[in-house]
Amino acid sequence: MDKNITVGQKAPDFLLKDQTGKDVSLKDFLGQWLIIYFYPKDNTPGCTTEALDFSQYRQKFAES
């Protein structure tokens, strides 16, 4: 299976644990908008800046 995803390509289904340890699958969000946020390393300036951008545009996402 190719693990590379390109812009516009549908994400493959996945099963991961959320912050509470509950299993979450892409299928759980069917019919909803979803942002999947990947970053290379936690607590770095780049990931912090990008995370703040998401917060800044929260209202705009809610309007979509």
mmCIF file of the N, C-alpha and C atoms, coordinates in Angstrom:
data_MODEL
# 
_entry.id   MODEL 
# 
loop_
_atom_site.group_PDB 
_atom_site.id 
_atom_site.type_symbol 
_atom_site.label_atom_id 
_atom_site.label_alt_id 
_atom_site.label_comp_id 
_atom_site.label_asym_id 
_atom_site.label_entity_id 
_atom_site.label_seq_id 
_atom_site.pdbx_PDB_ins_code 
_atom_site.Cartn_x 
_atom_site.Cartn_y 
_atom_site.Cartn_z 
_atom_site.occupancy 
_atom_site.B_iso_or_equiv 
_atom_site.pdbx_formal_charge 
_atom_site.auth_seq_id 
_atom_site.auth_comp_id 
_atom_site.auth_asym_id 
_atom_site.auth_atom_id 
_atom_site.pdbx_PDB_model_num 
ATOM 1   N N  . MET A 1 1  ? 0.848   -1.181 0.000  1.00 0.00 ? 1  MET A N  1 
ATOM 2   C CA . MET A 1 1  ? 0.000   0.000  0.000  1.00 0.00 ? 1  MET A CA 1 
ATOM 3   C C  . MET A 1 1  ? 0.888   1.238  0.000  1.00 0.00 ? 1  MET A C  1 
ATOM 4   N N  . ASP A 1 2  ? 0.597   2.187  -0.876 1.00 0.00 ? 2  ASP A N  1 
ATOM 5   C CA . ASP A 1 2  ? 1.333   3.451  -0.949 1.00 0.00 ? 2  ASP A CA 1 
ATOM 6   C C  . ASP A 1 2  ? 0.883   4.344  0.189  1.00 0.00 ? 2  ASP A C  1 
ATOM 7   N N  . LYS A 1 3  ? 1.814   4.828  1.005  1.00 0.00 ? 3  LYS A N  1 
ATOM 8   C CA . LYS A 1 3  ? 1.466   5.669  2.150  1.00 0.00 ? 3  LYS A CA 1 
ATOM 9   C C  . LYS A 1 3  ? 1.549   7.153  1.828  1.00 0.00 ? 3  LYS A C  1 
ATOM 10  N N  . ASN A 1 4  ? 1.886   7.499  0.595  1.00 0.00 ? 4  ASN A N  1 
ATOM 11  C CA . ASN A 1 4  ? 1.951   8.903  0.201  1.00 0.00 ? 4  ASN A CA 1 
ATOM 12  C C  . ASN A 1 4  ? 0.580   9.376  -0.242 1.00 0.00 ? 4  ASN A C  1 
ATOM 13  N N  . ILE A 1 5  ? 0.204   10.544 0.219  1.00 0.00 ? 5  ILE A N  1 
ATOM 14  C CA . ILE A 1 5  ? -1.080  11.138 -0.152 1.00 0.00 ? 5  ILE A CA 1 
ATOM 15  C C  . ILE A 1 5  ? -0.788  12.466 -0.827 1.00 0.00 ? 5  ILE A C  1 
ATOM 16  N N  . THR A 1 6  ? -1.456  12.723 -1.930 1.00 0.00 ? 6  THR A N  1 
ATOM 17  C CA . THR A 1 6  ? -1.266  13.980 -2.636 1.00 0.00 ? 6  THR A CA 1 
ATOM 18  C C  . THR A 1 6  ? -2.495  14.864 -2.448 1.00 0.00 ? 6  THR A C  1 
ATOM 19  N N  . VAL A 1 7  ? -2.325  16.143 -2.709 1.00 0.00 ? 7  VAL A N  1 
ATOM 20  C CA . VAL A 1 7  ? -3.419  17.097 -2.580 1.00 0.00 ? 7  VAL A CA 1 
ATOM 21  C C  . VAL A 1 7  ? -4.570  16.659 -3.479 1.00 0.00 ? 7  VAL A C  1 
ATOM 22  N N  . GLY A 1 8  ? -5.765  16.649 -2.917 1.00 0.00 ? 8  GLY A N  1 
ATOM 23  C CA . GLY A 1 8  ? -6.956  16.277 -3.668 1.00 0.00 ? 8  GLY A CA 1 
ATOM 24  C C  . GLY A 1 8  ? -7.284  14.800 -3.612 1.00 0.00 ? 8  GLY A C  1 
ATOM 25  N N  . GLN A 1 9  ? -6.354  14.001 -3.141 1.00 0.00 ? 9  GLN A N  1 
ATOM 26  C CA . GLN A 1 9  ? -6.581  12.563 -3.037 1.00 0.00 ? 9  GLN A CA 1 
ATOM 27  C C  . GLN A 1 9  ? -7.369  12.264 -1.762 1.00 0.00 ? 9  GLN A C  1 
ATOM 28  N N  . LYS A 1 10 ? -8.287  11.314 -1.839 1.00 0.00 ? 10 LYS A N  1 
ATOM 29  C CA . LYS A 1 10 ? -9.039  10.920 -0.651 1.00 0.00 ? 10 LYS A CA 1 
ATOM 30  C C  . LYS A 1 10 ? -8.099  10.230 0.332  1.00 0.00 ? 10 LYS A C  1 
ATOM 31  N N  . ALA A 1 11 ? -8.283  10.537 1.594  1.00 0.00 ? 11 ALA A N  1 
ATOM 32  C CA . ALA A 1 11 ? -7.474  9.903  2.634  1.00 0.00 ? 11 ALA A CA 1 
ATOM 33  C C  . ALA A 1 11 ? -7.929  8.463  2.828  1.00 0.00 ? 11 ALA A C  1 
ATOM 34  N N  . PRO A 1 12 ? -6.988  7.564  3.059  1.00 0.00 ? 12 PRO A N  1 
ATOM 35  C CA . PRO A 1 12 ? -7.385  6.184  3.351  1.00 0.00 ? 12 PRO A CA 1 
ATOM 36  C C  . PRO A 1 12 ? -7.999  6.101  4.746  1.00 0.00 ? 12 PRO A C  1 
ATOM 37  N N  . ASP A 1 13 ? -8.845  5.115  4.968  1.00 0.00 ? 13 ASP A N  1 
ATOM 38  C CA . ASP A 1 13 ? -9.412  4.955  6.293  1.00 0.00 ? 13 ASP A CA 1 
ATOM 39  C C  . ASP A 1 13 ? -8.283  4.644  7.276  1.00 0.00 ? 13 ASP A C  1 
ATOM 40  N N  . PHE A 1 14 ? -8.475  5.017  8.519  1.00 0.00 ? 14 PHE A N  1 
ATOM 41  C CA . PHE A 1 14 ? -7.470  4.763  9.544  1.00 0.00 ? 14 PHE A CA 1 
ATOM 42  C C  . PHE A 1 14 ? -8.171  4.487  10.857 1.00 0.00 ? 14 PHE A C  1 
ATOM 43  N N  . LEU A 1 15 ? -7.437  3.943  11.796 1.00 0.00 ? 15 LEU A N  1 
ATOM 44  C CA . LEU A 1 15 ? -7.926  3.734  13.154 1.00 0.00 ? 15 LEU A CA 1 
ATOM 45  C C  . LEU A 1 15 ? -6.811  4.177  14.085 1.00 0.00 ? 15 LEU A C  1 
ATOM 46  N N  . LEU A 1 16 ? -7.084  5.231  14.852 1.00 0.00 ? 16 LEU A N  1 
ATOM 47  C CA . LEU A 1 16 ? -6.110  5.802  15.781 1.00 0.00 ? 16 LEU A CA 1 
ATOM 48  C C  . LEU A 1 16 ? -6.782  6.083  17.108 1.00 0.00 ? 16 LEU A C  1 
ATOM 49  N N  . LYS A 1 17 ? -5.998  6.307  18.127 1.00 0.00 ? 17 LYS A N  1 
ATOM 50  C CA . LYS A 1 17 ? -6.524  6.681  19.442 1.00 0.00 ? 17 LYS A CA 1 
ATOM 51  C C  . LYS A 1 17 ? -6.589  8.203  19.532 1.00 0.00 ? 17 LYS A C  1 
ATOM 52  N N  . ASP A 1 18 ? -7.682  8.714  20.133 1.00 0.00 ? 18 ASP A N  1 
ATOM 53  C CA . ASP A 1 18 ? -7.773  10.152 20.354 1.00 0.00 ? 18 ASP A CA 1 
ATOM 54  C C  . ASP A 1 18 ? -7.095  10.502 21.684 1.00 0.00 ? 18 ASP A C  1 
ATOM 55  N N  . GLN A 1 19 ? -7.236  11.747 22.092 1.00 0.00 ? 19 GLN A N  1 
ATOM 56  C CA . GLN A 1 19 ? -6.563  12.215 23.298 1.00 0.00 ? 19 GLN A CA 1 
ATOM 57  C C  . GLN A 1 19 ? -7.050  11.525 24.569 1.00 0.00 ? 19 GLN A C  1 
ATOM 58  N N  . THR A 1 20 ? -8.201  10.846 24.497 1.00 0.00 ? 20 THR A N  1 
ATOM 59  C CA . THR A 1 20 ? -8.714  10.134 25.672 1.00 0.00 ? 20 THR A CA 1 
ATOM 60  C C  . THR A 1 20 ? -8.455  8.630  25.601 1.00 0.00 ? 20 THR A C  1 
ATOM 61  N N  . GLY A 1 21 ? -7.823  8.188  24.511 1.00 0.00 ? 21 GLY A N  1 
ATOM 62  C CA . GLY A 1 21 ? -7.539  6.766  24.345 1.00 0.00 ? 21 GLY A CA 1 
ATOM 63  C C  . GLY A 1 21 ? -8.609  6.000  23.595 1.00 0.00 ? 21 GLY A C  1 
ATOM 64  N N  . LYS A 1 22 ? -9.669  6.710  23.157 1.00 0.00 ? 22 LYS A N  1 
ATOM 65  C CA . LYS A 1 22 ? -10.770 6.081  22.400 1.00 0.00 ? 22 LYS A CA 1 
ATOM 66  C C  . LYS A 1 22 ? -10.352 5.887  20.953 1.00 0.00 ? 22 LYS A C  1 
ATOM 67  N N  . ASP A 1 23 ? -10.695 4.723  20.373 1.00 0.00 ? 23 ASP A N  1 
ATOM 68  C CA . ASP A 1 23 ? -10.425 4.475  18.963 1.00 0.00 ? 23 ASP A CA 1 
ATOM 69  C C  . ASP A 1 23 ? -11.284 5.394  18.102 1.00 0.00 ? 23 ASP A C  1 
ATOM 70  N N  . VAL A 1 24 ? -10.659 5.998  17.111 1.00 0.00 ? 24 VAL A N  1 
ATOM 71  C CA . VAL A 1 24 ? -11.346 6.901  16.183 1.00 0.00 ? 24 VAL A CA 1 
ATOM 72  C C  . VAL A 1 24 ? -10.962 6.492  14.768 1.00 0.00 ? 24 VAL A C  1 
ATOM 73  N N  . SER A 1 25 ? -11.950 6.426  13.900 1.00 0.00 ? 25 SER A N  1 
ATOM 74  C CA . SER A 1 25 ? -11.741 6.060  12.505 1.00 0.00 ? 25 SER A CA 1 
ATOM 75  C C  . SER A 1 25 ? -12.202 7.196  11.605 1.00 0.00 ? 25 SER A C  1 
ATOM 76  N N  . LEU A 1 26 ? -11.646 7.282  10.437 1.00 0.00 ? 26 LEU A N  1 
ATOM 77  C CA . LEU A 1 26 ? -12.080 8.290  9.476  1.00 0.00 ? 26 LEU A CA 1 
ATOM 78  C C  . LEU A 1 26 ? -13.571 8.136  9.192  1.00 0.00 ? 26 LEU A C  1 
ATOM 79  N N  . LYS A 1 27 ? -14.050 6.909  9.199  1.00 0.00 ? 27 LYS A N  1 
ATOM 80  C CA . LYS A 1 27 ? -15.473 6.642  8.953  1.00 0.00 ? 27 LYS A CA 1 
ATOM 81  C C  . LYS A 1 27 ? -16.376 7.317  9.991  1.00 0.00 ? 27 LYS A C  1 
ATOM 82  N N  . ASP A 1 28 ? -15.839 7.584  11.195 1.00 0.00 ? 28 ASP A N  1 
ATOM 83  C CA . ASP A 1 28 ? -16.632 8.231  12.241 1.00 0.00 ? 28 ASP A CA 1 
ATOM 84  C C  . ASP A 1 28 ? -17.046 9.648  11.862 1.00 0.00 ? 28 ASP A C  1 
ATOM 85  N N  . PHE A 1 29 ? -16.410 10.218 10.860 1.00 0.00 ? 29 PHE A N  1 
ATOM 86  C CA . PHE A 1 29 ? -16.662 11.601 10.470 1.00 0.00 ? 29 PHE A CA 1 
ATOM 87  C C  . PHE A 1 29 ? -17.343 11.710 9.112  1.00 0.00 ? 29 PHE A C  1 
ATOM 88  N N  . LEU A 1 30 ? -17.883 10.620 8.624  1.00 0.00 ? 30 LEU A N  1 
ATOM 89  C CA . LEU A 1 30 ? -18.544 10.602 7.328  1.00 0.00 ? 30 LEU A CA 1 
ATOM 90  C C  . LEU A 1 30 ? -19.635 11.662 7.274  1.00 0.00 ? 30 LEU A C  1 
ATOM 91  N N  . GLY A 1 31 ? -19.634 12.478 6.222  1.00 0.00 ? 31 GLY A N  1 
ATOM 92  C CA . GLY A 1 31 ? -20.626 13.529 6.050  1.00 0.00 ? 31 GLY A CA 1 
ATOM 93  C C  . GLY A 1 31 ? -20.306 14.819 6.783  1.00 0.00 ? 31 GLY A C  1 
ATOM 94  N N  . GLN A 1 32 ? -19.132 14.886 7.415  1.00 0.00 ? 32 GLN A N  1 
ATOM 95  C CA . GLN A 1 32 ? -18.712 16.081 8.148  1.00 0.00 ? 32 GLN A CA 1 
ATOM 96  C C  . GLN A 1 32 ? -17.404 16.599 7.552  1.00 0.00 ? 32 GLN A C  1 
ATOM 97  N N  . TRP A 1 33 ? -17.146 17.880 7.753  1.00 0.00 ? 33 TRP A N  1 
ATOM 98  C CA . TRP A 1 33 ? -15.850 18.432 7.401  1.00 0.00 ? 33 TRP A CA 1 
ATOM 99  C C  . TRP A 1 33 ? -14.859 17.988 8.458  1.00 0.00 ? 33 TRP A C  1 
ATOM 100 N N  . LEU A 1 34 ? -13.641 17.710 8.033  1.00 0.00 ? 34 LEU A N  1 
ATOM 101 C CA . LEU A 1 34 ? -12.627 17.229 8.956  1.00 0.00 ? 34 LEU A CA 1 
ATOM 102 C C  . LEU A 1 34 ? -11.262 17.744 8.530  1.00 0.00 ? 34 LEU A C  1 
ATOM 103 N N  . ILE A 1 35 ? -10.530 18.261 9.471  1.00 0.00 ? 35 ILE A N  1 
ATOM 104 C CA . ILE A 1 35 ? -9.143  18.662 9.209  1.00 0.00 ? 35 ILE A CA 1 
ATOM 105 C C  . ILE A 1 35 ? -8.252  17.655 9.915  1.00 0.00 ? 35 ILE A C  1 
ATOM 106 N N  . ILE A 1 36 ? -7.394  17.037 9.160  1.00 0.00 ? 36 ILE A N  1 
ATOM 107 C CA . ILE A 1 36 ? -6.403  16.124 9.733  1.00 0.00 ? 36 ILE A CA 1 
ATOM 108 C C  . ILE A 1 36 ? -5.073  16.860 9.683  1.00 0.00 ? 36 ILE A C  1 
ATOM 109 N N  . TYR A 1 37 ? -4.508  17.045 10.825 1.00 0.00 ? 37 TYR A N  1 
ATOM 110 C CA . TYR A 1 37 ? -3.340  17.898 10.983 1.00 0.00 ? 37 TYR A CA 1 
ATOM 111 C C  . TYR A 1 37 ? -2.119  17.037 11.305 1.00 0.00 ? 37 TYR A C  1 
ATOM 112 N N  . PHE A 1 38 ? -1.152  17.025 10.406 1.00 0.00 ? 38 PHE A N  1 
ATOM 113 C CA . PHE A 1 38 ? 0.095   16.285 10.601 1.00 0.00 ? 38 PHE A CA 1 
ATOM 114 C C  . PHE A 1 38 ? 1.230   17.273 10.796 1.00 0.00 ? 38 PHE A C  1 
ATOM 115 N N  . TYR A 1 39 ? 2.119   16.963 11.665 1.00 0.00 ? 39 TYR A N  1 
ATOM 116 C CA . TYR A 1 39 ? 3.303   17.804 11.854 1.00 0.00 ? 39 TYR A CA 1 
ATOM 117 C C  . TYR A 1 39 ? 4.484   16.903 12.194 1.00 0.00 ? 39 TYR A C  1 
ATOM 118 N N  . PRO A 1 40 ? 5.697   17.332 11.848 1.00 0.00 ? 40 PRO A N  1 
ATOM 119 C CA . PRO A 1 40 ? 6.859   16.454 11.995 1.00 0.00 ? 40 PRO A CA 1 
ATOM 120 C C  . PRO A 1 40 ? 7.338   16.255 13.432 1.00 0.00 ? 40 PRO A C  1 
ATOM 121 N N  . LYS A 1 41 ? 7.181   17.269 14.282 1.00 0.00 ? 41 LYS A N  1 
ATOM 122 C CA . LYS A 1 41 ? 7.693   17.146 15.642 1.00 0.00 ? 41 LYS A CA 1 
ATOM 123 C C  . LYS A 1 41 ? 6.908   18.079 16.558 1.00 0.00 ? 41 LYS A C  1 
ATOM 124 N N  . ASP A 1 42 ? 6.557   17.573 17.733 1.00 0.00 ? 42 ASP A N  1 
ATOM 125 C CA . ASP A 1 42 ? 5.781   18.337 18.703 1.00 0.00 ? 42 ASP A CA 1 
ATOM 126 C C  . ASP A 1 42 ? 6.631   19.419 19.363 1.00 0.00 ? 42 ASP A C  1 
ATOM 127 N N  . ASN A 1 43 ? 5.955   20.493 19.766 1.00 0.00 ? 43 ASN A N  1 
ATOM 128 C CA . ASN A 1 43 ? 6.589   21.601 20.493 1.00 0.00 ? 43 ASN A CA 1 
ATOM 129 C C  . ASN A 1 43 ? 7.737   22.267 19.733 1.00 0.00 ? 43 ASN A C  1 
ATOM 130 N N  . THR A 1 44 ? 7.528   22.471 18.453 1.00 0.00 ? 44 THR A N  1 
ATOM 131 C CA . THR A 1 44 ? 8.492   23.208 17.631 1.00 0.00 ? 44 THR A CA 1 
ATOM 132 C C  . THR A 1 44 ? 7.797   24.463 17.115 1.00 0.00 ? 44 THR A C  1 
ATOM 133 N N  . PRO A 1 45 ? 8.569   25.474 16.725 1.00 0.00 ? 45 PRO A N  1 
ATOM 134 C CA . PRO A 1 45 ? 7.946   26.715 16.232 1.00 0.00 ? 45 PRO A CA 1 
ATOM 135 C C  . PRO A 1 45 ? 7.011   26.497 15.044 1.00 0.00 ? 45 PRO A C  1 
ATOM 136 N N  . GLY A 1 46 ? 7.370   25.605 14.136 1.00 0.00 ? 46 GLY A N  1 
ATOM 137 C CA . GLY A 1 46 ? 6.541   25.365 12.956 1.00 0.00 ? 46 GLY A CA 1 
ATOM 138 C C  . GLY A 1 46 ? 5.194   24.783 13.297 1.00 0.00 ? 46 GLY A C  1 
ATOM 139 N N  . CYS A 1 47 ? 5.172   23.773 14.159 1.00 0.00 ? 47 CYS A N  1 
ATOM 140 C CA . CYS A 1 47 ? 3.881   23.147 14.487 1.00 0.00 ? 47 CYS A CA 1 
ATOM 141 C C  . CYS A 1 47 ? 3.030   24.101 15.320 1.00 0.00 ? 47 CYS A C  1 
ATOM 142 N N  . THR A 1 48 ? 3.661   24.890 16.172 1.00 0.00 ? 48 THR A N  1 
ATOM 143 C CA . THR A 1 48 ? 2.919   25.857 16.985 1.00 0.00 ? 48 THR A CA 1 
ATOM 144 C C  . THR A 1 48 ? 2.285   26.922 16.103 1.00 0.00 ? 48 THR A C  1 
ATOM 145 N N  . THR A 1 49 ? 3.034   27.444 15.151 1.00 0.00 ? 49 THR A N  1 
ATOM 146 C CA . THR A 1 49 ? 2.517   28.464 14.234 1.00 0.00 ? 49 THR A CA 1 
ATOM 147 C C  . THR A 1 49 ? 1.336   27.920 13.437 1.00 0.00 ? 49 THR A C  1 
ATOM 148 N N  . GLU A 1 50 ? 1.473   26.711 12.920 1.00 0.00 ? 50 GLU A N  1 
ATOM 149 C CA . GLU A 1 50 ? 0.391   26.132 12.124 1.00 0.00 ? 50 GLU A CA 1 
ATOM 150 C C  . GLU A 1 50 ? -0.847  25.886 12.993 1.00 0.00 ? 50 GLU A C  1 
ATOM 151 N N  . ALA A 1 51 ? -0.646  25.403 14.208 1.00 0.00 ? 51 ALA A N  1 
ATOM 152 C CA . ALA A 1 51 ? -1.780  25.168 15.102 1.00 0.00 ? 51 ALA A CA 1 
ATOM 153 C C  . ALA A 1 51 ? -2.503  26.477 15.419 1.00 0.00 ? 51 ALA A C  1 
ATOM 154 N N  . LEU A 1 52 ? -1.761  27.543 15.621 1.00 0.00 ? 52 LEU A N  1 
ATOM 155 C CA . LEU A 1 52 ? -2.378  28.841 15.890 1.00 0.00 ? 52 LEU A CA 1 
ATOM 156 C C  . LEU A 1 52 ? -3.172  29.324 14.681 1.00 0.00 ? 52 LEU A C  1 
ATOM 157 N N  . ASP A 1 53 ? -2.682  29.032 13.479 1.00 0.00 ? 53 ASP A N  1 
ATOM 158 C CA . ASP A 1 53 ? -3.423  29.388 12.268 1.00 0.00 ? 53 ASP A CA 1 
ATOM 159 C C  . ASP A 1 53 ? -4.798  28.721 12.257 1.00 0.00 ? 53 ASP A C  1 
ATOM 160 N N  . PHE A 1 54 ? -4.864  27.461 12.670 1.00 0.00 ? 54 PHE A N  1 
ATOM 161 C CA . PHE A 1 54 ? -6.154  26.773 12.729 1.00 0.00 ? 54 PHE A CA 1 
ATOM 162 C C  . PHE A 1 54 ? -7.100  27.497 13.681 1.00 0.00 ? 54 PHE A C  1 
ATOM 163 N N  . SER A 1 55 ? -6.592  27.908 14.825 1.00 0.00 ? 55 SER A N  1 
ATOM 164 C CA . SER A 1 55 ? -7.416  28.630 15.798 1.00 0.00 ? 55 SER A CA 1 
ATOM 165 C C  . SER A 1 55 ? -7.903  29.958 15.226 1.00 0.00 ? 55 SER A C  1 
ATOM 166 N N  . GLN A 1 56 ? -7.022  30.640 14.517 1.00 0.00 ? 56 GLN A N  1 
ATOM 167 C CA . GLN A 1 56 ? -7.358  31.945 13.942 1.00 0.00 ? 56 GLN A CA 1 
ATOM 168 C C  . GLN A 1 56 ? -8.495  31.837 12.933 1.00 0.00 ? 56 GLN A C  1 
ATOM 169 N N  . TYR A 1 57 ? -8.558  30.732 12.206 1.00 0.00 ? 57 TYR A N  1 
ATOM 170 C CA . TYR A 1 57 ? -9.562  30.565 11.164 1.00 0.00 ? 57 TYR A CA 1 
ATOM 171 C C  . TYR A 1 57 ? -10.743 29.682 11.605 1.00 0.00 ? 57 TYR A C  1 
ATOM 172 N N  . ARG A 1 58 ? -10.879 29.473 12.888 1.00 0.00 ? 58 ARG A N  1 
ATOM 173 C CA . ARG A 1 58 ? -11.937 28.609 13.402 1.00 0.00 ? 58 ARG A CA 1 
ATOM 174 C C  . ARG A 1 58 ? -13.330 29.059 12.941 1.00 0.00 ? 58 ARG A C  1 
ATOM 175 N N  . GLN A 1 59 ? -13.610 30.337 13.015 1.00 0.00 ? 59 GLN A N  1 
ATOM 176 C CA . GLN A 1 59 ? -14.916 30.856 12.586 1.00 0.00 ? 59 GLN A CA 1 
ATOM 177 C C  . GLN A 1 59 ? -15.147 30.597 11.102 1.00 0.00 ? 59 GLN A C  1 
ATOM 178 N N  . LYS A 1 60 ? -14.119 30.807 10.298 1.00 0.00 ? 60 LYS A N  1 
ATOM 179 C CA . LYS A 1 60 ? -14.232 30.585 8.856  1.00 0.00 ? 60 LYS A CA 1 
ATOM 180 C C  . LYS A 1 60 ? -14.531 29.106 8.561  1.00 0.00 ? 60 LYS A C  1 
ATOM 181 N N  . PHE A 1 61 ? -13.872 28.212 9.295  1.00 0.00 ? 61 PHE A N  1 
ATOM 182 C CA . PHE A 1 61 ? -14.152 26.781 9.127  1.00 0.00 ? 61 PHE A CA 1 
ATOM 183 C C  . PHE A 1 61 ? -15.597 26.480 9.510  1.00 0.00 ? 61 PHE A C  1 
ATOM 184 N N  . ALA A 1 62 ? -16.085 27.099 10.577 1.00 0.00 ? 62 ALA A N  1 
ATOM 185 C CA . ALA A 1 62 ? -17.448 26.861 11.038 1.00 0.00 ? 62 ALA A CA 1 
ATOM 186 C C  . ALA A 1 62 ? -18.481 27.309 10.008 1.00 0.00 ? 62 ALA A C  1 
ATOM 187 N N  . GLU A 1 63 ? -18.130 28.325 9.217  1.00 0.00 ? 63 GLU A N  1 
ATOM 188 C CA . GLU A 1 63 ? -19.054 28.846 8.197  1.00 0.00 ? 63 GLU A CA 1 
ATOM 189 C C  . GLU A 1 63 ? -19.109 27.963 6.956  1.00 0.00 ? 63 GLU A C  1 
ATOM 190 N N  . SER A 1 64 ? -18.155 27.084 6.774  1.00 0.00 ? 64 SER A N  1 
ATOM 191 C CA . SER A 1 64 ? -18.085 26.246 5.572  1.00 0.00 ? 64 SER A CA 1 
ATOM 192 C C  . SER A 1 64 ? -19.073 25.105 5.610  1.00 0.00 ? 64 SER A C  1 
# 
